[in-house]
Amino acid sequence: MPSYSGVWTLTAQYQAQGAGNWPVVLSGNLGIFSGMGSSLAMNYVSIASTGNATSFGTLLNQASYGGGVSSSTRGVMAGGFTSGGQTSAMQYVTILTAGNATSFGNLTVARYGIGSGSNSTRGIFGGGETATYTDTIDYITIATTGNATNFGYLSANRGSAGGVADTTRMCVGGGVQSGVVNQSIIEYVTIATTGNATTFGYLTQARRNLNCGFVSSATRGVFGGGYEGGFVDTMDYITIASTGNATSFGSLTNGINQAAASCSSLTRGLFAGNGSVNAIVYITIATTGNSTSFGQLLTAGVGGVGVSNAHGGL
């Protein structure tokens, strides 16, 4: 324990370290993967290198298929599907301090299959699946804690869409509407304002992105994998600052056609997991081509969420 002045003595610090209660301070561009299947475990990797994931800590509450947003210091995992159904709960981690997640607040609507993206200040959550589907867009201020606020609405009730962002815009692509009709539409919002989404263009194929990955640099957003009559390994990309239809990027490899989680730096995008597959693969966002092997997760499973401290919105 610290002294009354709030300063830790060396003896107390050594005791805390020995008991596993002293925080582990990390560095570099990190990606954190959480919520794989029914697991509470979180894994992390150094995005700039390759190699297997390392244990980060545990989630406060298990939830799969949620949305993830992050600043350079904090990652927030929102919503998802639990054993009791969809949840509105949000939880966060301090990215450079390995440890367990802490409660953040609640979304305005409990849901899973959320399209999400962020800049350094705001996190945006678009659409999702409830008992049916919702068109709600919420936002949070990542540096604070508290409940989300309504931002506006998508053009239709839609779930299982993917989200990418640069410092100004967040785009929501694909998804599914009532009647299990998969979509190819991409819509965008301006992160610093509030309001309804505007049409951006279309993916190369309609697909629901519930089990899909989404990564972005400061200029490009890449949508990888999805489901359209079967799982697809297709990757598409857009230039986020413009509008228009997506262009083919390449294919996901190592069996990751329904990526469980994804994260990125300004140069690399990582896609991780697929059911019993615990592979991690990566792409160089500025080029096009198929993904390359990166390493392995500690915990396999679908429905994960990825966050990083170095993505294209920062």
C-alpha positions in Angstrom: 0.0 0.0 0.0 1.2 3.6 -0.6 2.0 5.9 2.3 -0.5 8.5 3.5 1.2 10.9 1.1 0.3 8.6 -1.8 3.9 7.6 -2.5 4.8 3.9 -2.7 7.8 2.7 -0.7 10.2 0.3 -2.4 9.2 -2.4 0.0 5.5 -2.0 -0.7 6.2 -1.9 -4.5 8.2 -5.2 -4.3 5.4 -6.8 -2.3 2.8 -5.7 -4.9 4.9 -7.0 -7.7 5.4 -10.3 -6.0 1.7 -10.6 -5.5 1.0 -9.8 -9.1 -0.8 -6.5 -8.2 1.7 -4.1 -9.7 0.7 -2.8 -13.2 2.7 -3.9 -16.2 3.7 -0.8 -18.2 3.9 -1.5 -22.0 5.2 0.6 -24.9 4.8 0.9 -28.7 1.9 0.5 -31.0 -0.3 -2.2 -29.4 -3.4 -4.1 -30.5 -5.7 -5.7 -28.0 -8.0 -8.6 -28.8 -10.9 -9.4 -26.4 -14.2 -11.2 -26.1 -13.3 -14.3 -28.1 -16.2 -16.8 -27.8 -17.2 -17.1 -24.2 -13.7 -16.1 -22.8 -13.0 -13.1 -20.5 -9.4 -13.2 -21.6 -7.7 -10.3 -23.4 -4.6 -10.8 -25.6 -2.2 -8.1 -27.0 0.4 -7.9 -29.7 3.0 -5.3 -30.9 1.5 -4.3 -34.3 4.9 -3.4 -35.8 6.4 -6.8 -35.2 5.2 -10.3 -35.8 4.8 -13.0 -33.2 2.3 -14.7 -30.8 -0.1 -12.7 -28.5 0.6 -12.1 -24.8 -2.0 -12.1 -22.0 -3.2 -8.6 -21.2 -5.9 -9.1 -18.5 -9.6 -10.0 -18.3 -12.8 -8.3 -19.2 -15.2 -7.1 -16.5 -18.1 -8.8 -18.3 -18.0 -11.3 -21.2 -19.6 -10.1 -24.4 -19.1 -11.1 -28.0 -19.7 -9.2 -31.3 -19.5 -5.8 -29.7 -17.9 -2.6 -31.0 -14.4 -1.3 -30.2 -13.1 2.3 -30.2 -9.9 3.7 -28.9 -7.7 6.8 -28.4 -3.9 6.7 -28.0 -4.3 5.8 -24.3 -7.7 4.1 -23.8 -9.7 1.3 -25.5 -13.4 0.9 -25.0 -15.4 -2.3 -25.8 -19.1 -1.6 -26.1 -22.3 -3.7 -26.3 -22.2 -7.3 -27.5 -24.0 -10.6 -26.9 -23.9 -12.4 -23.6 -25.5 -15.5 -22.2 -28.4 -13.4 -21.2 -28.8 -11.7 -24.6 -27.6 -8.4 -26.0 -26.0 -5.9 -23.6 -25.6 -2.1 -23.5 -22.6 -2.2 -21.1 -19.3 -0.6 -22.0 -15.9 -1.4 -20.4 -12.4 0.1 -21.0 -8.7 -0.6 -20.6 -5.7 1.6 -20.4 -3.8 0.3 -23.4 -0.2 0.7 -22.2 -1.0 -0.7 -18.8 -1.8 -4.4 -18.9 -4.7 -5.1 -16.6 -8.3 -5.9 -16.2 -11.2 -3.9 -17.8 -13.2 -1.3 -15.9 -16.8 -0.2 -16.3 -17.3 2.8 -18.6 -21.1 3.3 -18.9 -23.9 2.1 -21.2 -25.0 2.5 -24.8 -28.4 4.1 -25.5 -29.6 0.8 -27.0 -28.5 -2.7 -25.9 -27.1 -4.4 -29.1 -24.4 -6.5 -30.8 -23.0 -6.6 -34.3 -22.1 -2.9 -34.1 -20.2 -0.8 -36.7 -17.7 1.3 -34.7 -14.8 3.8 -35.3 -13.1 6.7 -33.6 -10.7 9.6 -33.7 -8.6 10.7 -30.8 -11.6 12.2 -29.0 -14.9 10.5 -29.9 -16.0 6.9 -30.4 -18.9 6.2 -32.7 -21.2 3.2 -32.6 -23.5 2.7 -35.6 -26.5 0.3 -35.9 -26.6 -3.2 -34.4 -28.8 -6.2 -33.7 -31.3 -6.1 -30.9 -34.4 -8.4 -31.0 -34.4 -7.1 -34.6 -32.1 -4.3 -35.8 -31.5 -0.7 -35.0 -30.5 2.4 -36.9 -29.2 4.2 -33.8 -25.8 5.9 -33.9 -24.3 6.7 -30.4 -21.1 8.5 -29.4 -18.9 8.7 -26.4 -16.0 10.9 -25.3 -13.3 8.3 -24.9 -11.3 10.2 -22.2 -14.2 10.4 -19.8 -16.6 7.7 -18.5 -20.3 7.8 -18.7 -23.3 6.7 -20.8 -23.3 7.2 -24.6 -25.3 10.0 -26.3 -27.4 9.7 -29.4 -25.5 10.9 -32.5 -28.1 10.4 -35.2 -29.3 7.5 -37.4 -28.3 5.2 -40.3 -30.5 5.3 -43.4 -32.2 2.0 -42.3 -32.3 -0.4 -39.3 -29.1 -2.5 -39.9 -26.9 -4.8 -37.9 -23.6 -6.6 -38.3 -22.0 -3.7 -40.3 -18.3 -2.8 -40.2 -16.7 0.5 -39.2 -13.6 2.3 -40.3 -12.4 5.9 -39.5 -9.9 8.6 -40.2 -9.5 11.7 -38.0 -12.6 13.3 -39.5 -15.0 10.6 -40.8 -16.4 7.3 -39.6 -17.8 4.9 -42.3 -20.2 2.0 -41.7 -20.2 -0.6 -44.5 -22.3 -3.7 -45.2 -24.5 -5.5 -42.7 -27.9 -7.1 -42.7 -31.5 -5.7 -42.5 -34.8 -7.3 -41.7 -35.5 -10.5 -43.7 -31.8 -11.4 -43.6 -31.0 -9.3 -46.6 -27.3 -8.6 -46.7 -26.2 -5.1 -47.7 -23.3 -3.5 -49.6 -24.1 0.1 -48.8 -21.4 2.3 -47.1 -22.5 5.4 -45.2 -20.5 8.0 -43.3 -20.8 10.6 -40.5 -18.5 13.5 -39.6 -17.2 12.5 -36.1 -17.0 16.0 -34.6 -20.6 16.8 -35.4 -23.9 15.0 -34.8 -26.4 14.0 -37.4 -27.7 11.3 -39.7 -25.4 9.2 -41.9 -24.9 10.0 -45.6 -24.4 7.6 -48.4 -20.7 7.0 -49.3 -20.8 4.2 -51.9 -21.0 0.4 -52.0 -18.8 -2.6 -51.2 -17.8 -4.9 -54.0 -20.3 -7.4 -52.7 -23.2 -7.5 -50.3 -22.2 -9.1 -47.0 -23.0 -9.1 -43.3 -19.9 -8.4 -41.4 -20.7 -9.9 -38.0 -17.6 -12.1 -38.2 -15.5 -9.7 -40.2 -12.6 -7.3 -39.6 -12.2 -3.6 -40.3 -8.9 -1.7 -40.2 -7.9 1.8 -41.3 -4.9 4.1 -41.8 -5.1 7.8 -41.9 -6.4 7.6 -45.5 -7.7 4.1 -46.2 -10.3 1.8 -44.7 -10.3 -1.9 -45.4 -13.3 -4.3 -44.9 -12.2 -7.9 -44.7 -14.3 -11.1 -44.8 -18.0 -11.5 -44.0 -20.9 -13.7 -44.9 -22.9 -13.9 -48.2 -24.4 -17.3 -48.7 -21.2 -18.6 -47.1 -18.1 -17.1 -45.5 -16.0 -15.0 -47.9 -12.3 -14.0 -47.6 -12.6 -10.9 -49.8 -11.1 -7.6 -48.7 -12.3 -4.2 -50.0 -10.8 -0.8 -49.5 -12.0 2.8 -49.6 -10.4 6.2 -49.4 -12.2 7.5 -46.4 -11.9 11.3 -47.2 -13.6 10.8 -50.5 -16.9 9.1 -51.5 -17.3 6.3 -54.0 -17.5 2.5 -54.3 -15.0 0.2 -52.7 -12.2 -1.5 -54.6 -10.9 -5.0 -54.3 -7.8 -5.2 -52.0 -7.0 -9.0 -51.8 -7.9 -12.0 -49.8 -7.6 -13.1 -46.2 -5.5 -16.2 -45.6 -5.0 -18.8 -42.9 -8.7 -19.6 -42.7 -9.6 -16.1 -41.4 -12.7 -15.6 -43.6 -14.8 -14.6 -40.6 -12.2 -12.6 -38.6 -13.0 -12.5 -34.9 -11.3 -9.3 -34.2 -9.2 -6.6 -35.9 -7.0 -3.6 -35.2 -4.5 -1.4 -36.9 -1.7 1.1 -36.8 -1.2 3.8 -39.4 0.5 1.2 -41.7 -0.7 -2.3 -40.7 -4.0 -4.0 -40.3 -4.4 -7.1 -38.2 -7.2 -9.7 -38.5 -7.4 -12.4 -35.8 -9.2 -15.6 -35.1 -12.0 -17.7 -36.7 -13.8 -20.2 -34.5 -11.3 -22.8 -33.4 -8.6 -21.0 -35.5 -6.3 -18.8 -33.4 -4.2 -17.3 -36.3 -3.4 -13.6 -36.6 -2.7 -12.3 -40.1 -1.7 -8.8 -41.3 -1.8 -6.5 -44.3 0.0 -3.3 -45.3 -2.8 -0.9 -45.7 -1.2 1.4 -48.2 -0.7 -1.5 -50.7 -3.0 -4.2 -52.0 -2.6 -8.0 -51.8 -3.4 -11.0 -49.7 -2.8 -11.1 -45.9 0.4 -12.5 -44.4 0.8 -14.7 -41.3 1.6 -12.7 -38.1 1.3 -15.2 -35.2 -1.3 -16.8 -32.9 -3.8 -15.7 -30.3 -3.7 -17.2 -26.8 -7.5 -17.6 -27.0 -9.3 -18.7 -30.1 -13.0 -18.0 -30.9 -15.4 -15.8 -32.9 -17.0 -12.6 -31.9 -14.0 -10.7 -30.6 -13.3 -7.0 -30.5 -10.0 -5.3 -31.3 -8.7 -1.9 -30.2 -5.3 -0.2 -30.7 -3.4 3.0 -29.7 -2.2 3.8 -33.2 -5.1 3.5 -35.8 -5.9 5.8 -38.6 -8.2 8.0 -36.6 -5.4 9.2 -34.3 
